[in-house]
Amino acid sequence: MWALKKLNLEWDVASNLRVSQLNELDEFRYHAYTSSSLYKEKMKYLHDRYIHNKKFKEGDLVPLFNSRLRMFPGKLKSKWSGSFEVVNVIPFGALDLKNKNDEVFRVNGHRVKQYLGKVEDGHIVVVLYFK
């Protein structure tokens, strides 16, 4: 008890100071939370601006992304293959594609792009979105 008297601490002043420091800390946390939520909303808006829904219909020509091209793909080797025809559009983004040998297989719609052009001419144009 004599140590506290020797330090000359005023308990009322120290407790009020500590409470005010805790209130400042809570206020700082609140401002940090609101600024981070604003930042997240802004980044989500900027990200969602560049997302375009792909809408395919039967008869469309599409290239397929080869995601299994892992080991030594080659510097200039394209990861996109062929021209496939959309046979059937299944809900939730799945597509049935037909290759040149009339074999039908199912893929995820995120793995394909749309062709704009004629395959017979050898001129293939892919849709690119810029904003």
Long-range contacts (C-beta under 8 A, 24 or more apart in sequence): 49-131, 50-129, 50-131, 52-129, 54-109, 54-110, 54-112, 54-113, 54-114, 56-86, 56-89, 56-95, 56-109, 56-112, 56-114, 57-86, 57-89, 58-86, 58-87, 58-88, 58-89, 59-85, 59-86, 60-85, 60-86, 60-114, 60-115, 61-85, 61-86, 61-114, 61-115, 61-119, 62-86, 62-95, 62-97, 62-112, 62-113, 62-114, 62-115, 63-112, 63-113, 63-115, 63-124, 63-126, 64-97, 64-107, 64-111, 64-112, 65-111, 65-112, 65-113, 67-111, 80-113, 83-115, 83-119, 83-124, 84-112
